[in-house]
Amino acid sequence: MSATPLHRLYSHYSELPYSMRILYTGALCILGMGYLFALIYLVHVYSGRDGKPGLSYEDLVVAYAGSGKGSRLEAALRGPMSTMLPAEEANALISWVQKGADRPTYETFIRPTIDKRCMACHDGSNPHLVNLGGYDNIKKVTEQDTGTDIFTLVRVSHIHLFGMTFIFFLVGLIFSHAYVRPVWLKCLVVALPLVCIAIDISSWYVVKIYHPFAWVTMAAGAVQGLSFATMWFISMYQMWIGKTPKSVLQRVESGGAVIG
């Protein structure tokens, strides 16, 4: 352990009032649940786009750059939407798309399936979901899959930039009370996920023109998750289980501060 002196503004968890520690604990628990559900949703949305189970490098390439052969509708039916309708109905939709997506067949056989299985969510009321109401709208997603369009990426990017920055700011703020030496390591753990957020979001656009950059997307996401887990567990452990560091005890004894 380094003998780096404590900063005059640094407060260890043991020096905080119980009310603040309870607030921090509640926030970490809720954020931890949210992060876990976000990971589950991410795997559900992106896995299977390459026709194989599980999340892979190819899935990210298809999501951002497109498959280059199938349509967006086909990619969705083979991937994130595969569990939303029976296999025989999904295969019928895919077959219709591959044969040219003609209007007469749509009106006779395809529209009833779309109305029954898809319109509850894809009726156009949600700007974040593709509108599948009517032949003209569904025809757009039967064209060659070129991945997520630029304006959709821009919309999702600003949401992620604001949201993820807020999450890691709050977790990093709580983690700043942890006793970690050397100090540069603590600073690295706090700063690294913020850097990775920028890299992650930027990589979405690069993947569209250079597919191998999908590995950067995966690496940046993994580092964010690892950083979140590191700060979460260290904060919770030192807040309630770990012993108060000797340097903190010495400062308390010399300054007359109260721990509790």
Secondary structure, DSSP 8 states (H G I E B T S, - for coil): -------TT---GGGS-HHHHHHHHHHHHHHHHHHHHHHHHHHHHHTTTTSSSS--HHHHHHHHH--SSSBHHHHHHHTTTTTSS-HHHHHHHHHHHHTT--HHHIIIIIHHHHHHHTTTT-SSS-TTS----SHHHHHHTTSB---S-HHHHHHHHHHHHHHHHHHHHHHHHHHTTS--SSHHHHHHHHHHHHHHHHHHHHHHHHHTT-GGGHHHHHHHHHHHHHHHHHHHHHHHHHHHTS---HHHHHHHHHHT----
